[in-house]
Amino acid sequence: MASTVLGCVVSIPKATGGCGDFPSILPHNSASVSFSSSLKPQLQGFSMERKQRSSFVQTEAVRHLVGSVTKTQGLRFAVVVARFNEIITKPLLEGALETFHKYSVNEEDIDVVWVPGSFEIGIVAERLGKSGKYNAILCIGAVIRGDTTHYDAVANSAASGVLSAGLNSGVPCIFGVLTCDDMEQAINRAGGKAGNKGAEAALTAIEMASLFEHHLQ
């Protein structure tokens, strides 16, 4: 029995097991496959195209640009810290400063700017970024949910403010503002069992500053 599929003539022996017109399931070498003459040029062209494409992928040089956490010489940072919920923001700041010191950022290359609350962080971060003095701005705050919707307004405004500061100034602005349901969650993330998010944000600031300074000028 012969079948034609997409220009191919496939010869498949008829089943002998009493199953009517259904073909038997055979190993790959049991069915003979031949291509019609009209399809052969298309297959040859497809094969050549695949070889050319494969050669292109193998020879193309792909660059991976990654910020370094070890090349910190000459990098300058500003840290914007909210005084509100200082019991949380102060340990976050300490974690950030310890990380800067650990990765060899000079103390004189770090400026700390205090603002009343997380809502005010964005506008100050943008002004610092536009000053041209810093390679990255680290933004630290803590917004803890209360009984009203004030939490949502401040948390959303803080996030959008930091994002806008980075986009408008062209300087990386790192979001290190905790947004927690209760004080226990905040304490756990300010040096407690969940680590110190200020330290993590400082490491992000170093990497982003290095990326911009060494690769994205």
Secondary structure in CASP SS format (residue, H / E / C, confidence):
PFRMAT SS
TARGET T0000
AUTHOR 0000-0000-0000
METHOD secondary structure of the structure
MODEL  1
M C 1.00
A E 1.00
S E 1.00
T E 1.00
V E 1.00
L C 1.00
G C 1.00
C E 1.00
V E 1.00
V E 1.00
S E 1.00
I C 1.00
P C 1.00
K C 1.00
A C 1.00
T C 1.00
G C 1.00
G C 1.00
C C 1.00
G C 1.00
D C 1.00
F C 1.00
P C 1.00
S C 1.00
I C 1.00
L C 1.00
P C 1.00
H H 1.00
N H 1.00
S H 1.00
A C 1.00
S E 1.00
V E 1.00
S E 1.00
F E 1.00
S C 1.00
S C 1.00
S C 1.00
L C 1.00
K H 1.00
P H 1.00
Q H 1.00
L H 1.00
Q H 1.00
G H 1.00
F H 1.00
S H 1.00
M H 1.00
E H 1.00
R H 1.00
K H 1.00
Q H 1.00
R H 1.00
S H 1.00
S H 1.00
F H 1.00
V H 1.00
Q H 1.00
T H 1.00
E C 1.00
A C 1.00
V C 1.00
R C 1.00
H C 1.00
L C 1.00
V C 1.00
G C 1.00
S C 1.00
V C 1.00
T C 1.00
K C 1.00
T C 1.00
Q C 1.00
G C 1.00
L C 1.00
R C 1.00
F E 1.00
A E 1.00
V E 1.00
V E 1.00
V E 1.00
A E 1.00
R C 1.00
F C 1.00
N C 1.00
E H 1.00
I H 1.00
I H 1.00
T H 1.00
K H 1.00
P H 1.00
L H 1.00
L H 1.00
E H 1.00
G H 1.00
A H 1.00
L H 1.00
E H 1.00
T H 1.00
F H 1.00
H H 1.00
K H 1.00
Y C 1.00
S C 1.00
V C 1.00
N C 1.00
E H 1.00
E H 1.00
D H 1.00
I E 1.00
D E 1.00
V E 1.00
V E 1.00
W E 1.00
V E 1.00
P C 1.00
G C 1.00
S H 1.00
F H 1.00
E H 1.00
I H 1.00
G H 1.00
I H 1.00
V H 1.00
A H 1.00
E H 1.00
R H 1.00
L H 1.00
G H 1.00
K H 1.00
S C 1.00
G C 1.00
K C 1.00
Y C 1.00
N C 1.00
A E 1.00
I E 1.00
L E 1.00
C E 1.00
I E 1.00
G E 1.00
A E 1.00
V E 1.00
I E 1.00
R C 1.00
G C 1.00
D C 1.00
T C 1.00
T C 1.00
H H 1.00
Y H 1.00
D H 1.00
A H 1.00
V H 1.00
A H 1.00
N H 1.00
S H 1.00
A H 1.00
A H 1.00
S H 1.00
G H 1.00
V H 1.00
L H 1.00
S H 1.00
A H 1.00
G H 1.00
L H 1.00
N H 1.00
S H 1.00
G C 1.00
V C 1.00
P C 1.00
C E 1.00
I E 1.00
F E 1.00
G E 1.00
V E 1.00
L E 1.00
T E 1.00
C E 1.00
D C 1.00
D C 1.00
M H 1.00
E H 1.00
Q H 1.00
A H 1.00
I H 1.00
N H 1.00
R C 1.00
A E 1.00
G E 1.00
G E 1.00
K C 1.00
A C 1.00
G E 1.00
N E 1.00
K H 1.00
G H 1.00
A H 1.00
E H 1.00
A H 1.00
A H 1.00
L H 1.00
T H 1.00
A H 1.00
I H 1.00
E H 1.00
M H 1.00
A H 1.00
S H 1.00
L H 1.00
F H 1.00
E H 1.00
H H 1.00
H C 1.00
L C 1.00
Q C 1.00
END
